[in-house]
Amino acid sequence: MKTWERALIAPEMTLREALATIDRAGSQMALVVDAERRLIGTLSDGDARRGLLKGLTLTDAVSAAMHTNPTVAKAGDNRHSILATMRQRGLHQMPVVTANGIVVGLEVVDDFLTTPPRENWVVIMAGGLGSRLEQLTRETPKPMLRVGTRPLLETIVRGFAAQGFHRFYFAVNYKADQIERHFGDGSRFGIDIRYLREDQRLGTAGALSLLPEAPTQPIVVTNADLLTKEDFGYMLDQHTASGADATMAVREYEMQVPFGVVRERDGHIEAIEEKPVQRFIVSAGVYAISPHMLELVPRATFFDMPSLFDLAAGQGLRARCHRIEGYWLDIGRLPDYERANLEFDEVFQ
């Protein structure tokens, strides 16, 4: 909620004044704070009504009716987890506080449900061979493999469109005709689709050099073999707010060693850890790229995203990570493809 500061009140304010504040702020609650904006409690219309029914009057202080243990979100919490908490507890609004309890925002469920239009372009790298799924991709490009009731790429596009994105570029190469026949100019999906036709494979970043004009806002670049429920508008907002030049979506990946790992020194065993789990932070295949970064992409040359990020770091540009905590699946291997089909109805219908 952009006007959340209007909902801040002091505990000594009267209930009459607090209700007037709620009305002016257009919120469903007031945030009761001390002089340092540390959250003391919240007051909703319901809290005020229950206080009046217990004998309070409109001239009594807010502190006599406020809820002193409200559910809060912590600054930096993932929006998916915030929305999940709000749904689980039936909340329409939830204060956002720092670790010290200072109020820094107010999340409103309607903000999650309304979809403002996004002018940022989405570039989808759909030209790969899908060699790890060779038995399935001999006749069909991987983005057009059916997952659930429709092609994988269509689910990706629908997800972005539902978040307000409407201008897309598809980088195509392998069996591009199938993709172009299915999507056309995008009008039947309510979006605008244009094509970056690779005469040779250009990797996960090289096709950016084929854009016909320079964007004026950060763009989203994504691989065409990913299924996720990530909020990419939020990712872009965080990218812009941080002042980053490039943002890489990442996630935690676990890998279990199937043996007992021996720690030894000078031939003597110090410890044995049975089948330990190692954790890594890996690229999730989605990126937010500021316009000036495209100047680093060589023209019509095979060029991958890791090379772009390495080049940016070498030039002192700022690259940051954006953690994906919710659903994410890379359709790269046959077991992953089978899993996607099993989970499709539950996650994407």
C-alpha positions as CSV (number, residue, x, y, z in Angstrom):
1,M,0.0,0.0,0.0
2,K,1.7,3.2,-1.2
3,T,-0.1,5.5,1.3
4,W,0.5,3.3,4.4
5,E,2.1,6.2,6.3
6,R,-1.3,7.8,6.5
7,A,-2.5,4.9,8.7
8,L,0.1,5.5,11.4
9,I,-1.4,6.7,14.8
10,A,-0.2,7.2,18.3
11,P,-1.6,5.0,21.2
12,E,-3.0,8.0,23.0
13,M,-5.2,9.0,20.0
14,T,-8.9,8.6,20.6
15,L,-11.0,5.9,19.0
16,R,-12.9,8.6,17.1
17,E,-9.7,10.1,15.7
18,A,-8.4,6.7,14.8
19,L,-11.5,5.7,12.9
20,A,-11.3,9.0,11.0
21,T,-7.7,8.2,10.2
22,I,-8.6,4.8,8.9
23,D,-11.3,6.4,6.7
24,R,-8.9,9.0,5.3
25,A,-6.1,6.5,4.7
26,G,-8.5,4.2,2.8
27,S,-7.1,1.3,4.8
28,Q,-8.9,-1.3,6.9
29,M,-6.7,-0.8,9.9
30,A,-4.5,1.8,11.6
31,L,-1.0,1.0,12.7
32,V,-0.3,2.0,16.3
33,V,3.3,3.1,16.7
34,D,5.5,4.9,19.3
35,A,7.5,8.0,18.7
36,E,10.2,5.9,16.8
37,R,7.5,4.3,14.6
38,R,8.0,1.0,16.4
39,L,4.8,-1.1,16.0
40,I,2.8,-1.4,19.3
41,G,-0.4,-2.8,17.8
42,T,-3.1,-2.5,15.2
43,L,-6.6,-1.2,15.2
44,S,-9.2,-2.3,12.8
45,D,-12.9,-1.3,12.5
46,G,-13.6,-4.6,14.2
47,D,-11.3,-3.9,17.1
48,A,-13.0,-0.6,17.7
49,R,-16.4,-2.1,17.5
50,R,-15.6,-4.8,20.0
51,G,-14.1,-2.2,22.3
52,L,-17.3,-0.1,22.2
53,L,-19.4,-3.2,22.9
54,K,-17.3,-3.8,26.0
55,G,-18.1,-0.3,27.3
56,L,-15.4,1.9,25.8
57,T,-16.4,5.2,24.3
58,L,-15.2,7.1,21.2
59,T,-13.2,9.4,23.5
60,D,-11.2,6.5,25.0
61,A,-7.6,6.0,23.9
62,V,-6.7,3.6,21.0
63,S,-4.5,1.6,23.4
64,A,-7.6,0.3,25.2
65,A,-8.9,-1.4,22.1
66,M,-6.0,-2.2,19.9
67,H,-4.7,-5.6,19.0
68,T,-1.4,-6.0,20.7
69,N,0.0,-9.1,19.0
70,P,-0.7,-8.6,15.2
71,T,0.7,-10.9,12.5
72,V,3.5,-9.0,10.7
73,A,5.8,-9.5,7.8
74,K,9.5,-8.9,8.1
75,A,11.2,-6.4,5.7
76,G,12.7,-8.4,2.9
77,D,10.2,-11.4,3.2
78,N,9.3,-13.0,-0.1
79,R,6.0,-11.9,-1.5
80,H,4.9,-15.4,-2.0
81,S,5.3,-16.2,1.7
82,I,3.6,-13.0,2.7
83,L,0.6,-13.8,0.5
84,A,0.5,-17.4,1.7
85,T,0.4,-16.1,5.3
86,M,-2.4,-13.7,4.6
87,R,-4.4,-16.4,2.9
88,Q,-3.8,-18.9,5.7
89,R,-4.9,-16.5,8.4
90,G,-7.6,-14.8,6.4
91,L,-5.9,-11.4,6.6
92,H,-6.6,-8.5,4.2
93,Q,-3.7,-6.3,5.5
94,M,-0.4,-7.0,7.2
95,P,2.2,-4.6,8.6
96,V,5.8,-4.9,7.4
97,V,8.4,-4.3,10.1
98,T,12.2,-4.4,10.5
99,A,14.0,-6.7,12.9
100,N,13.6,-3.9,15.5
101,G,9.9,-3.6,14.9
102,I,10.0,-0.3,13.0
103,V,7.1,-0.1,10.5
104,V,8.3,0.2,6.9
105,G,5.1,-0.8,5.0
106,L,1.7,-2.2,4.9
107,E,0.9,-5.2,2.6
108,V,-2.7,-5.2,1.2
109,V,-4.0,-8.4,-0.3
110,D,-5.7,-6.4,-3.1
111,D,-2.2,-5.3,-4.3
112,F,-1.4,-8.9,-4.9
113,L,-4.6,-9.5,-6.9
114,T,-4.6,-6.4,-9.1
115,T,-2.3,-6.5,-12.1
116,P,-0.9,-3.2,-13.3
117,P,0.4,-3.2,-16.9
118,R,4.1,-3.7,-17.2
119,E,5.9,-1.9,-20.0
120,N,9.1,-4.0,-19.5
121,W,9.9,-6.3,-22.3
122,V,10.2,-10.1,-21.8
123,V,12.8,-11.9,-23.9
124,I,12.3,-15.7,-24.0
125,M,15.3,-17.7,-25.2
126,A,13.4,-20.4,-27.2
127,G,16.0,-21.5,-29.7
128,G,17.8,-24.3,-28.0
129,L,18.0,-27.9,-29.2
130,G,16.8,-29.6,-26.0
131,S,19.4,-32.3,-26.5
132,R,18.9,-33.8,-23.1
133,L,15.3,-34.7,-24.1
134,E,16.5,-36.0,-27.5
135,Q,13.8,-38.7,-27.8
136,L,11.1,-36.1,-27.4
137,T,12.7,-33.2,-29.3
138,R,13.6,-34.8,-32.6
139,E,10.4,-33.5,-34.2
140,T,9.3,-30.9,-31.6
141,P,11.3,-28.0,-30.1
142,K,11.5,-28.3,-26.3
143,P,9.4,-25.1,-25.7
144,M,6.5,-26.7,-27.6
145,L,6.5,-30.0,-25.7
146,R,3.1,-30.4,-24.1
147,V,3.1,-30.1,-20.3
148,G,-0.4,-30.8,-19.0
149,T,-2.9,-29.3,-21.4
150,R,-0.7,-27.0,-23.5
151,P,2.8,-26.4,-24.7
152,L,5.4,-25.5,-22.1
153,L,6.1,-22.1,-23.7
154,E,2.4,-21.2,-23.6
155,T,2.3,-21.7,-19.9
156,I,5.3,-19.5,-19.5
157,V,3.7,-16.8,-21.7
158,R,0.4,-17.0,-19.8
159,G,2.2,-16.6,-16.5
160,F,3.9,-13.4,-17.6
161,A,0.8,-12.0,-19.2
162,A,-1.2,-12.6,-16.0
163,Q,1.4,-10.4,-14.3
164,G,0.8,-7.5,-16.7
165,F,3.6,-8.1,-19.2
166,H,2.4,-7.6,-22.8
167,R,5.5,-7.1,-25.1
168,F,7.5,-10.3,-25.8
169,Y,10.4,-11.2,-28.0
170,F,11.0,-14.9,-28.7
171,A,14.6,-15.8,-29.7
172,V,14.1,-18.8,-32.0
173,N,16.2,-21.2,-34.0
174,Y,15.5,-24.9,-33.9
175,K,12.2,-25.7,-35.6
176,A,11.2,-22.1,-35.2
177,D,8.3,-22.5,-37.6
178,Q,6.3,-24.6,-35.0
179,I,6.6,-21.8,-32.4
180,E,5.7,-19.1,-34.9
181,R,2.7,-21.0,-36.2
182,H,1.3,-21.6,-32.7
183,F,1.9,-18.1,-31.3
184,G,1.7,-15.8,-34.3
185,D,1.8,-12.2,-33.3
186,G,0.4,-13.0,-29.9
187,S,-2.9,-11.3,-30.5
188,R,-5.0,-14.3,-29.5
189,F,-3.2,-14.2,-26.1
190,G,-3.8,-10.5,-25.7
191,I,-0.1,-9.7,-26.1
192,D,2.4,-8.5,-28.7
193,I,5.0,-11.1,-29.8
194,R,8.0,-10.4,-32.0
195,Y,10.7,-12.8,-33.1
196,L,14.5,-12.7,-32.9
197,R,15.5,-15.2,-35.6
198,E,18.9,-16.8,-34.9
199,D,20.8,-17.9,-38.1
200,Q,23.1,-19.7,-35.7
201,R,22.7,-20.7,-32.1
202,L,23.6,-17.7,-29.9
203,G,23.3,-19.0,-26.4
204,T,21.3,-17.7,-23.5
205,A,22.4,-14.0,-24.0
206,G,23.6,-13.6,-27.6
207,A,20.2,-13.2,-29.1
208,L,19.9,-9.9,-27.1
209,S,22.1,-8.4,-29.8
210,L,19.3,-9.0,-32.3
211,L,16.8,-6.7,-30.5
212,P,15.7,-4.1,-33.2
213,E,15.9,-1.2,-30.8
214,A,17.2,-0.4,-27.3
215,P,14.7,-0.8,-24.5
216,T,14.1,2.2,-22.2
217,Q,13.4,0.1,-19.1
218,P,14.9,-3.1,-17.6
219,I,13.9,-6.2,-19.4
220,V,13.3,-9.8,-18.2
221,V,15.2,-12.5,-19.9
222,T,14.2,-16.1,-19.3
223,N,14.9,-19.6,-20.6
224,A,12.0,-21.3,-22.4
225,D,12.2,-24.5,-20.3
226,L,11.3,-23.2,-16.9
227,L,8.0,-23.5,-14.9
228,T,7.7,-21.2,-12.0
229,K,5.2,-19.1,-10.1
230,E,7.6,-16.3,-9.3
231,D,6.4,-12.7,-9.2
232,F,8.6,-11.1,-11.9
233,G,7.1,-7.7,-11.4
234,Y,8.4,-7.8,-7.9
235,M,11.8,-9.0,-9.1
236,L,12.0,-6.0,-11.5
237,D,10.9,-3.6,-8.7
238,Q,13.7,-5.0,-6.5
239,H,16.2,-4.7,-9.3
240,T,15.3,-1.1,-9.9
241,A,15.2,-0.1,-6.2
242,S,18.6,-1.7,-5.6
243,G,20.3,0.3,-8.4
244,A,21.6,-3.0,-9.8
245,D,22.8,-3.3,-13.4
246,A,21.8,-6.9,-13.7
247,T,19.9,-9.3,-11.5
248,M,20.1,-13.1,-11.6
249,A,17.2,-15.2,-10.1
250,V,18.8,-18.0,-8.0
251,R,17.6,-20.8,-5.8
252,E,19.0,-23.3,-3.4
253,Y,20.0,-26.7,-4.8
254,E,20.7,-29.7,-2.6
255,M,22.8,-32.7,-3.5
256,Q,23.3,-35.7,-1.3
257,V,26.6,-37.5,-1.4
258,P,25.7,-41.2,-1.5
259,F,28.7,-42.3,0.6
260,G,30.2,-41.7,4.0
261,V,32.5,-38.7,3.6
262,V,35.8,-39.1,5.5
263,R,37.7,-36.2,7.0
264,E,41.3,-37.1,7.5
265,R,44.6,-35.5,8.3
266,D,48.0,-37.1,7.7
267,G,46.4,-40.4,7.1
268,H,44.4,-40.4,10.3
269,I,40.6,-40.3,10.3
270,E,39.2,-37.4,12.2
271,A,35.5,-37.9,11.4
272,I,33.1,-39.6,9.1
273,E,29.9,-37.9,8.0
274,E,27.4,-40.4,6.6
275,K,25.8,-39.3,3.3
276,P,26.0,-35.6,3.9
277,V,23.8,-33.1,2.0
278,Q,25.6,-30.3,0.2
279,R,23.8,-27.0,-0.6
280,F,24.5,-24.7,-3.4
281,I,23.0,-21.4,-4.8
282,V,22.4,-22.0,-8.5
283,S,21.1,-19.8,-11.4
284,A,17.3,-20.2,-11.9
285,G,17.5,-19.1,-15.6
286,V,15.7,-15.8,-15.3
287,Y,17.3,-12.4,-15.3
288,A,16.5,-8.7,-15.0
289,I,18.8,-6.7,-17.3
290,S,19.1,-2.9,-17.4
291,P,19.3,-1.4,-20.9
292,H,22.9,-0.3,-20.8
293,M,24.0,-3.9,-20.1
294,L,23.0,-4.8,-23.7
295,E,26.0,-2.8,-24.9
296,L,28.2,-5.6,-23.5
297,V,26.6,-8.3,-25.7
298,P,28.6,-9.0,-28.8
299,R,26.7,-8.9,-32.1
300,A,25.5,-12.2,-33.6
301,T,28.0,-14.3,-31.5
302,F,27.4,-17.2,-29.2
303,F,27.3,-15.7,-25.7
304,D,25.8,-17.1,-22.5
305,M,24.4,-15.3,-19.5
306,P,27.3,-16.3,-17.1
307,S,29.7,-14.6,-19.6
308,L,27.6,-11.4,-19.4
309,F,27.6,-11.4,-15.6
310,D,31.3,-12.1,-15.5
311,L,31.9,-9.3,-18.0
312,A,29.7,-6.9,-15.9
313,A,31.6,-7.8,-12.7
314,G,34.9,-7.2,-14.5
315,Q,33.8,-3.7,-15.4
316,G,32.7,-2.9,-11.8
317,L,29.0,-3.0,-12.6
318,R,26.6,-4.2,-9.9
319,A,25.0,-7.7,-10.2
320,R,22.7,-9.0,-7.6
321,C,20.8,-12.2,-6.7
322,H,17.0,-12.6,-6.4
323,R,16.0,-15.7,-4.6
324,I,13.1,-17.8,-5.9
325,E,11.6,-19.5,-3.0
326,G,8.4,-20.8,-4.5
327,Y,7.6,-23.4,-7.3
328,W,10.4,-23.7,-9.9
329,L,11.2,-26.6,-12.2
330,D,13.7,-26.8,-15.0
331,I,12.4,-29.1,-17.8
332,G,15.8,-30.4,-18.8
333,R,15.7,-34.1,-18.2
334,L,13.1,-36.7,-18.8
335,P,12.3,-37.2,-15.1
336,D,11.8,-33.4,-14.8
337,Y,9.4,-33.5,-17.8
338,E,7.4,-36.3,-16.2
339,R,7.3,-34.6,-12.9
340,A,6.0,-31.4,-14.6
341,N,3.2,-33.3,-16.2
342,L,2.3,-34.9,-12.8
343,E,2.2,-31.5,-11.0
344,F,0.7,-29.4,-13.8
345,D,-2.9,-29.6,-12.7
346,E,-2.2,-28.8,-9.1
347,V,0.2,-25.9,-9.8
348,F,-0.9,-24.2,-13.0
349,Q,-4.6,-24.9,-13.6
